[in-house]
Every structure is written in C-alpha cells, then in structure tokens.
C-alpha cells in the first residue's frame, strides 16, 4: 500500500466514531504532530478519500471551521 493510501485509511479509521474530530486532532492522530499551519493537509486527504470512496464518501461530513464527522 502506498503511503498516501495508508494515511487516507488512517484518516478514515480515526473518523470511525460519530463524534466530531478537529483538524488538529486528525493531524496529531494521523501525522503525529499538531502544527495548526498544516491543517489544510487534512482537507486534502479527506477530499482524496471522498473521491476514492465515491458515493460512500458522503459519510464524511465537514463541520465548518472545525473538522470532520463520520455519519454512519
């Protein structure tokens, strides 16, 4: 599995609960750091993950100004 796919999978697993996850929390859990200047990298990976999932990608909801939520 390529590193990008591993990270995308890790993002999905981190969002496995139905609670809201901040971008900073995802950075810490997936990339191992909490540099808020890098929070857009989370957006990029979520966008790619949604594209790969197709219609099921709709389960990842954006919480504006905060992060993401899994709505299963």
Secondary structure as the mmCIF struct_conf table of DSSP 4:
data_model
#
loop_
_struct_conf.conf_type_id
_struct_conf.id
_struct_conf.beg_label_comp_id
_struct_conf.beg_label_asym_id
_struct_conf.beg_label_seq_id
_struct_conf.end_label_comp_id
_struct_conf.end_label_asym_id
_struct_conf.end_label_seq_id
HELX_RH_AL_P HELX_RH_AL_P1 UNK A 3 UNK A 14
TURN_TY1_P TURN_TY1_P1 UNK A 15 UNK A 16
BEND BEND1 UNK A 17 UNK A 19
STRN STRN1 UNK A 20 UNK A 22
HELX_RH_AL_P HELX_RH_AL_P2 UNK A 23 UNK A 26
HELX_RH_PI_P HELX_RH_PI_P1 UNK A 27 UNK A 31
BEND BEND2 UNK A 32 UNK A 32
HELX_RH_3T_P HELX_RH_3T_P1 UNK A 36 UNK A 38
TURN_TY1_P TURN_TY1_P2 UNK A 39 UNK A 39
HELX_RH_AL_P HELX_RH_AL_P3 UNK A 40 UNK A 53
HELX_RH_3T_P HELX_RH_3T_P2 UNK A 54 UNK A 59
STRN STRN2 UNK A 60 UNK A 63
TURN_TY1_P TURN_TY1_P3 UNK A 64 UNK A 66
STRN STRN3 UNK A 67 UNK A 70
#
